Amino acid sequence: MGAIALPGWMGRMNPGSDVALALGVAALLVVLVVPLPVILLDLGLAFSITVSVLVLMTALFLRRPLDFTSFPTLLLLTTLLRLALNVATTRTILTHGHEGREAAGHVVSAFGGFLMGGDVVVGFIVFAILLVVNFMVVSKGSGRIAEVAARFSLDAMPGKQMAIDADLSAGLCDEPTARLRRRELEEETGFYGAMDGAAKFVRGDAIAGLIITVINLIGGIAIGVARQGMSFGDAVETFTILTVGDGLVSQIPALLVSIAAGIVVTKGSGEGSPDKALVGQLGQGWKPMALAGGGAAMMGLLPGMPLLPFLGLAGLAGYVAWQRRAADESEAIARDAPPPASTAEAPLSETMRIDLLRLELGYGLLSLAAGEAPRLTEQIKGLRRAIAQEMGFVLPSVRVQDNLQLPPDTYVIRLKEVEAGRGQLRPPMLLAIDPGGNVPDLPGHRTTEPSFGLPALWIEELHREDALARGATVVDCAGVVATHLTEIVRENMAELLSFAETQKLLDDMPREQQKLVADLVPTQMSVGGVQRLLQSLLAERVSIRDLPTVLEGIQEACAGGARAVPAITGVVRARLARQITDAARGPQGYVPMITLSVDWETAFAEALTGPAEERLLAMAPSRLGEFMQRLRDVFDAAAAAGEQPVLVCSSGIRAHVRAIVERFRPATVVLAQNEIHARARIRTIASL
C-alpha cells in the first residue's frame, strides 16, 4: 500500500514532486541564515498552522496507519519548518522588537495580544501549559507507543512471514496476494520503526521551543535596555508579549502534530477511521450509556452543582440508550426468527463444481484434522510444498471433510469425486511396517499398509521402541493418511495439472524468459499442447520445475518440423537428460540398466504403422505376451539382486514400450538411449 498523498487536491497539484520537496527543504535551510521580511514571516507561520491542521485532519480520517507511511518524514519536515520559523522570528524580535508589537509580524502580535488577553502572566501560563501537555503527555505517550509497536512488530515479523508462507502452501492465497502481504508486512515494520525515531523530533521540538523562548525574553530585554535605550518596564512588556506570542505560534502547531502522531500510532491494525471506531464501539451497548446518564443526573443533584448541564447530558445519554436498546431488541427478534423460505434455486454451477482432491474422514478420525494438534493438516501442507519443490507445479488444495456414511475408522481419498483409495485406522495406535515384508513379532492387530500393500501391525505407543529396535518403520495415523495421499498424488500428477495451472506456470515465468514464452505460445504450440506435453512428463514422474529447458526443447522440436506432442516430448526428454539420469541413479552412484536386445528392437520397429508422428503399435498378442513375460522375469531377477534397473531402448520405440510396460509394471522407468547423460555412470545388469 502506498503512502497516502494527503488530500487528492494536493496530489493533483504535483509541482514536480521530488524537485518541489528538495526546493522546500533548501528554502528552510536558507531561512535559518537569511533574515525574512515581515510579510514572508506571516506567510510562513500561517502555512505552518495550516499544515498542522491538515495533518491532524488526515490522521483523524485514516483507515489504517499504513495508509500514511509518509508520516514520519512529514513529522521531520514540519519540525524543521517550525524550528526555521522560530529562528526567523527570534532574529526579528531581537533586531526589531524595540519598534513595537508589530515588528515580528501580525501573526506573532495577534497570538501575543489576543490569545493572551493583554496579560503577560496569562500568556506565560498558557504557554507553559501547552508546553507541558505537548512534552509530558502527548509526545511522551505517542513515543512510548511507537517504541513498543516497533519492538512488537519486529519480533512478530518472522512468525507473520511463516504464516504467509503456510497460507500460500495450503492454497489459502495465491502468489500475488502473498507478495502483497509480505510487502505490507515490511511496510508495517519500517513504519513503526520510523515512528519510533520520529517521535523524538516532537519532544526535541518542545525542548527547543522552551529554550528559544527563554533566549528571546532575556536577550530581548537586554538588547532593548542596553542598546535601544528602552526603559526596563517597556522592554519587559514589549519583549514578553512578542516572546510569548512567538512561543504560542510555534507550540500550537507542534501540539496539533503531536496529537496527530498519537492518533496514528494508537490506531493499531483495525480497519476504519478513528471517528467511526469510537462512535461504533462506545455506542455498541445500551447499558453503559444508561449508567453514564444516571451518573450525570446524580452529579447534577449534588449541592452546588449546576443542574442544567448535567441534566441535559443525562437526558441525551438516556435517549441514546433507549434507541440502542430498541435496536438491539429488533436485531434479536430478527436473528431468532426463522429464515424466510427461499423460492430461488441455488445456482446450478455451484452444484456442478467438483473437488480435484478430497479427503473424507469417518467421525472417529476427525481428531486427526481438528484436534488440539492437527498433524494431518500440517502434513498435507508439507506435501503440497514438497510437490511444488520436487515436481515444479502447485498441487490443488486438498479439501478435508467428514463423511458420516463411512465407518468411524475409515478414510477415503477422492480424485475428481472418484474414489482413488481408502484405508482403516486405529487411533491412537501406531502402524509398524517392516520394509522386508515381515510382520514384527509384537502384540497388536495385523493389517495391510494401504499405500504399498505391505503387511503391517497396529501397536500401542508403549511398543514403539521395540518395533524400531527390530528395524520396523513406525508411523502414526496422520502419517499413514499422508503417505497414502502422497502416493495417490504421485500416481495421478498428470491428471491434476489443469489448463489453468499450465497457464499460470507460463505467466509466472521469470521476466527474462517471457520472450521465449511469447515466441512459443501460441504461435508454435497452444497452451493445451503445452499442458499435454507437461502431463506426459509428469505421468512418468519427470519434474517440470526446469520449465525454461522444457520450453527450449519445444522450440527446438517445432523448429525441426515436429508437430505431434509425442514427437516433441521425445526432444524435450533428451533436453532433460541430466535431470532424468540423476533421478534414475541408484544408491551406489550408477544407473542400473536392462537393455532391449536387437531382436526386440527390430520387432517393435517393424510393428509400427501409420504416419511418422502418429505411429501405432500393431504387434501380435502372442508376441506381446512373450515380451511381458520375459520382461517380468528379468526385472524380478534384478529385484532379487537388490537392483532397481531402468529399461533402455531406442528413442523411436520408447513411448510404445512404455505404454506396454506401465500396464503391469507402472513404476518401471523406460528411457531412450539419448535420455542418458553422456557423463553418467551406467551399469548394464541384463539384456532383454
N, C-alpha and C positions, 0 to 999 in steps of 0.2 A: 504494500500500500504506500503510495507516495505521500509526502508531507502535504498537509493542507496549505494551499497557497493564499491563505487569508481569504477574504470575500472575493467572489467572482469578478466584481468590477475592477479590483486591483490586479487580478490575473490578466484581464483583458488589456490593461494599460501596457504591461510588459515593455518597459522602456529599456530594452537591451539586456534585461535580467542581470547577468553576471557583471556586465560593464557598469550598469547603474549602481549595483551594490558596491563595486570597487570604488567608484567615484564618491559614493556616500561615505564610505569609511575614510577615504582620503580627506574629504571635507571635514569630518570630525577631527582628524588629526591636525588639520590646518587651524580649526577653531581653538585648539589648545595653545597655539602660539601667536595667533594674529588677533588683534582687537576687532570686535564686531560693532557695527553701527547699532543704535538702539532698535531700529525697525527690524533688522535681522535677528536681534536677540529676542524680541517679542515673537517673531515668527517661529524661531526655534523652540521657545518654551511652549507655544501653542501646539506646535507639531508634537512635542514630547507628551503633552497631556492627551492629545487626540489618539496617538498611537497606543498609549497605555490603556485608554478606554476600549479601543478596538481589540487589543489583546485580551482584555478581560471578557468582553462580549463573545469573542471567538471561543475562549475556554468554556464559557457557560453553555454553549450550544454544541460542544464536541460530542460525537457518538462514542468515541473511544480515544485513549491517549495517542495511539499510533497514527491517528489522523492529523496529528500536529507534531510530527517528528522534527520539524524545523524550530520548535520552541526553544531548545537550549541555545541555538545560535541566535535566535531573536532576543533571548534574555541577555546574552552578552552584548548585542548591538544596542539595545535600549539602555543598558547600564552605561555603556561607553558614551551614548548620547547625553544622558543626564550628567555624567561627570564632565564632559566637554562643556556643556552649558553652565555647569557650576563654576568651572574655571573662568568662563567668559563673563558671567555675572560678577564673580569675585573681582576680576580685573576692573570692570566698570564701576563697581561700588567703591573700590579703594581709590580709583583715579578721579571719579566724577561725583562721588557721593555727597560732597560738600555743596553741590549745586542744587540739591533738593531731592524730594522723594521720586521725581520723575527721571532722575539721572540714570537709573538702571532699567528703564523701560516701564511701560504701563502695566505689564503683567505682574512684575515684582511689586510695583506700587500698589496694585489692586489687592494682591494677596496680603501685603503688609498693612494696608489700611482697612479694607472692607472686611476681610476674614478675621482680623484681629479686633475689629470694632474700635480701632484707635487706641487700644490699651496695650501697652508693651508687655505687661505682665501676663495678660490673657494670651497674647501671641506666643510668648515663651512656653506657657503651659501647654497650649495646643500643639506646638511643635514638639515638645518633649513627649507628649502622649503618643503622637503619631510615630515618633522615633522608637519608643518602647514597643508599641504594638507591632511595628514592622520588624524590628530587630529581635525582640524576645519572644514574640508569639508566632506571627505568620511565617516569617522566613526560617526561623529555627525549626518549627514543626514541619514545614514542607521539605526542608533539607534533610531532616531525620527520616521522613517517609521515603524520600528519593534514595537515601542511602540504604535503607532496609530493602526497598523494592529492587534496587540494583543487585544487592547481595543475593536475595532470593531468586531473582531472575537468572543470575549467573549460575547458581547452584542447581536450579531446575532445568537448565538447558540440556545437559546430556540425557536426562530422563524424557524430556519432551521430544528430542531428536529420535530416541529409540521408539517412542510411541508412534511417531510419524512413519518410521521405517516399518514398524509392525503393522500399522494400518495399510500401508502400501503392499506389504507382502500378503496380507489377508484379503486383499481386493476391496477393502473398505473405501479406498480412494484411488484415483488414477495418478499418473506421474505428474501432470501439470499441477494438480491440487497439492501434491506432496511438495513440489518445488515452491509453490506459493506459501504453504505453511512454514517451510524452512526459512524462506525469506522474511516472513513476518516474525518468526522467532528471532532471527538475527537482528531485525529492526527493533524488536522489543528490548532485547538485551542491550543493544547500543544506545537506545533512547534513555532507559533508566540509568545507565552508566553515565551518559552525558548530563542528565538532570542532576545526578549526584554532585558532579563538579560545578554545574551552572548555578546550583543553589548557593554556592559560596560567593558568587558575584553579588547576589542580593544582599547578603549580610555585609560584605565588604563595602557595598554602596552606602548602606546605612551608617557604617562607621565613618566613611569618608565624608558623608553629609554632616555629621556631628563635628568633625574636625574642621571642615571648611566653614561652618557656622561660627565656631569659636575664633577662627582666624579673621573672618570678616568683622566680627564685633570688636575684638581687641585692636586689630590692625586699623580698622576704620576710625575708631575713636582716637587712636594715637596719631594717625595721619591728619585727621580733622583738627585736632587741638594743636599739634606741633607744627604742621606745615601749612594748613589752610586758615589759621587764625580763628577758628571757631571756638566758642565757649564750650566748657566741658558739658554743660547741660544740653546745649543744642547738638553737640556731637553725639552724645549718648542717645538722644531722641531720634535723630536722623538715621544714624547708622544702625540702631537697634531695629527700627521699622524695616529698613532695607534688608538687613541680615535675616530677620525672621521671615520676611516675605520671600527672600531667596530660598531659605530652608524649606518653607511650606511648598513653594512651587516645584521643588525637587522631590520632597518626601511624599507628596500626594500621588504623583505618577509611580514612584517606587512602590508605594503601598498597593496600588492597583495591580501592578505587575506581580508583586509578591502573592497577592490573593489569587491571581490567575495561575501562578505556579502551584499554589496549594490545591486549587481545584483540579488541575491536570494530573498531579501525582496521586491525589486521593480518588480519582475517578475509577482506578482499578481496571479490571478486564471486562466489566459488564458492558452491554450494548445500550445505546440510548443516551440522550443528553442528560446532564445532572438535574435540570429543572423537571423533566418528565419523571426521572427516577425518584426524586424527592416527593413529588406530588403523589405518584403511584404508590410508593411504599409507606408514606405517612398516612395515607388515606385508605389503606387496604383492609382495615378493620374498624368497626364502629365503636367497639368498647373503649379503646384508648382515647378516641375523640370525645366520647361521652364523659369519661373520667376527667379529661382535661377541662371540659366545660364546667363540670361540677367543681373542680378545684378553683377555677377562675371565679365562679359565683361565691364560693366561701371566702376567697381573698377579698372580694368586694364588700362583704358583710362585716369585715373586721373594723373595729373603731378607728376612725381617722383615714381610712382608705377611700379614694374616690369611687363612688358606687357605679357611675355611668360607664366608664371604660371597661371595668371588669364584667359588669352585667351584659354589655354589648358583645364582648368577646365570648362570654358563656353562651349567649343566645346563638351566636354564629356557630360555635362548636357543636351545640346541641342540634341545630338544624342539619349540619353536615353529617352528624352521627345518625340522625333519623333517616336521612336519604341513603346513607351507606347500608343501614340495616335493612331497609326496604329492598335495596338492590340485591343484598345477599340472600334474602328470603326468596326473591324471584329467581335467582340463579339456582338455589337449592331445589325449588319446585321444578324448574326446567330440567335439572340434572336427574332428578328422581323419576320424572315422567317417562313412560315407555316411549321409545323412538317411534315416530310415525311410520306406518307401513309404506314402504317404497314400492312404487309400481314400475320404476325403471329397472331394466335388467342391467346387470354388471356387463361391462364391455366384453365382448367375446374374445377380444385379443388377450385379455388377462387370463382367461381360462385356457388359451392355446399355448401360453408360454410354458417351456419346459426347462428343467434344471439340467445343465450339462453334467454335473456331478452332484450326487446327493447321498448322504449317509443317514440311514434310518436306524434308530435305536429302539429296542424294546424298553418298557418302562423300568426294568431292573437295571438298565445300563445308563440311565440319564445322568447319574453322578459323574460319569466319565467326562461329560461335556459341560455340566452345570454345577459341579461340586465346588467345594472350597478351593481345590487345586485342580482346575480343569486341564490336565496334561494333554488330553486328546486335542483340544483346540490349539494348544501351543505346538504340538507335533504336526498338525495339519499346516499351520503357518510355516513351520520349518520345511515341510515337504514342498510347498509352493516356492519357497525361497531356493531350495536345492535344485528343483527342476529348472527354475529360471537361470541359475548359475551354470548348471551342467548342460542342459539341452538348448537353452537360448530362447525360450518363449515363456510367457507368463501363463501359468495354469489357471483355468477359470476358478472362481470361488467355489468352495465346497459347502453346500448347504447341509447343515446338521439339524435334524428334526426327529421328534418322537413318532412312533407308529404303534398305537395301542393294539393293532391287529397282529403284531408279531408276538411270539413267545417272549417272556420277560428277559431271557438271557440271550436273545438273538439280535444280530445286526445285519443289515442288508446294504450293499453298495450298489447304487444305480448309476448307469451311464446313459444319459439322454432318456431317462424314465424307465429304462430297461434294466432288469437285474443283471449285474455283472459278477456278483459274488456275495456270499453270505457266510456267517460263522456264528459259533456259540461261545460265550464267555462265562467265567465263573468268578466274578469279582467278590472279594478282593484277592483271590488266589493268583498265583503266578504260573506261567507256562514254561516248562523246562523242555528244551529241544536239543537232541543230540544230532549234530550235523552228519554223523555217520549212519543215522537211521535207527539207532538202538535207543530204546526207552530206558531212562535212568531207573535203577532199582531203588525206588523210594516210595513211601506211602503217597498215594494220590489217585487221580482219576485219569485213566488212559483216554486219549483223544487223538485227533489228526490236526496238525497245524494247517490253517486254512490257506495260507499263501502258497506254499510249495508242496503240500500234501505229505509232509513228513510225520512219522509217529511222534507223539509228544505226551507230556504228563502234566496235569494240573496239580500243583503242590502248594502247601501252605508257606507263609513267609518264613517260618522257622526252619524250613528245609532249604532255603536259598543257598546258603554257604555249602551245604553238602552237594547240591546239584552242580554248583560252579566248580567244586573240587573234582568232580567226576567228568569235567570237560563239557558240560551241557551249557547251552545258552539260555539264560533266564530273562523273560520279559514280562511286564505287567500287562493288564488287559488293554490299556490305551496303546501300548506298543504293538500288541497283536493287530489291533484295528489299523493303526497307522502303517504297519508293514504290509498288510493286505491291500490297503488303499494304494500304497506306493506301487506295488506290483501291477495292480489293475491299471493305474495311470500309465505306467511304462509300457504296458502291452497295447494301450489304446491312444498313445500320444498323437498319432496321425489323425485320428478321428476328432481329437479335442482341438486341433489347430483350425480355427474357423477362418472364414474370409475376412471378417472384421479384424481378427488378431493379425492376420497377414498384412492387411493394410496398415495397421498400427506399427508393425515391425518396420515396414518401409518408411513410414512417416517419421519414426524415431531414429532413423539412421543419422550418424554424425553429419554435421554440415559439410565436411569435406567430401562425403560420399553421396550427397544429394544429386550431384551432376550425373553420377553413374546411374542412380535410380531414374532420373528424368530421361536419360538416353535409352534406358531399357524398357521402362513401363510407361505407357502401354504400346509403344511403337514396335518393339520386338517381341514382347510377351505380356499378356494380360495379368492382372492381379490374380485371377483364378488359376492361370497357368503356373504362376509362382507358388500359389497355395498347393497345387497338386504336386509340384516338384518337392516342396518342403515336406509335404506329407509322406512322400515316398522315402525321403531320407529318415524322417522320424520313425517310420514303420520298421526300419532296420536299426533303430537306435543310434543313428548318426546325428551328432549335435549340429544344430543350425546357429550356434552362437556366433560363429565366424561368418556372419551374413555377407559382409563385403566380398569374401572369397567366393561364396556361393553365387553372388550376382556377377562377379567377374567370369566365373565358369559358364553361366548362362549366356553372357555376352559373347564369349569365345565360341560356344556351340552355335549360337544363332549366326555369328559371322561366318562359320563354316558351312552354313546351309541347313543345319538341323532345325526341325520344327516340332517334332513329336516330343512330348515330355519324357518318355523313357530314354530316347537318344540323348537329350540334353542332360538328363540325370547322370548318364554314364560319364559325360565330360566333367560335370560338377564333382562327381565322386573321385575322379582322377585328380582334380584340383585339391581335394581334401585328403590326399593320400597320406600325408604326415599324420593328420588327426586320426584317420581310420586305422592306420597301422599302430599308432600308440594305444588306441582302445583295445586292439586285438592282442597286444603283447602280454605274455603270461608273467607270473611272479618270478620266473627265472631270468627275465630280461629279454627273451627272444619270442618270436611269433611262431607257435607250433602250427604246421600246415599239413593238410591232406590234399594232395593234388589230384586232378582229374586226368586219367590216362588218355593217351592219344585216341584209343578206340572210342571211348565215351565222348571225347571232344568231337570226333568226326560224326558219331551217331547223332548227337544233338544238333550239330550244324546242318546235317543233311535232313533232319526232321523239321527244320524251319521253313515255313511257307508264307507267301504274301509279299507286299511291298517292303522296301528296305527298312523303313522306320515303323512299320506296323506288322512285323512278322509274328506268326503264331506257331506254337509247338504242336506238331502232329505226329507224335511218337506212338507206336503201338502200345496198348495197355500192358501186354506181357513184358515188353521191353522196359516200360516204366516200373513195373513191379520188380523186375530183376534189379534195376538200378536202386530202388529204395531199399531192397533187402541187403544189397551189397553195401550201401551207404550206412545202414544201421549197424551191420556187423563191424565195419571199420571204426566207426565212432565209438561203439561200445568197448571195443578193444583199447582204444586210446583213453577212454574214461577210466578203464580198469588200471591203466598205467599211470593215472594221475594227471593226464593232459586234457586240456580243453581246446582242441585244434579248430582252425578255420578251414573251410573248403575253398580251394583256389582253382579257378578256371579262366578261360579266355573271356575278354570283355564282350564279345558278340553273343555269348550264350548265358552270361551271368544272371541276367534278370529272369530267364526261363528256368534255370537251375534253381534259383532262389524260390520261385513260385512253387516248385515241386517240393523242395526241402521244407519249407515253412509249414506244410500241411501236417507233417508228422514229427518234425524237429524244429519248432518255431524259434528256439534260442540259438540254433546253429548259424554262425556268421558265414556268408558266402561272399568272397572277394574276387574281383577281377585281377589279373596279373598286373595291370597298370595302376592298381589301387594300393599296392605295397610300395612303400617308400624305398628309394634306391639305397639308402644308408641303414635300413632296418636290419636287425639281426633276425634271421629266419632259420627254421629247422624243419625239414620235411620228415614227418614221422611215418607216413604211409602214402600209398598211391591207390586210387580207386580204379 
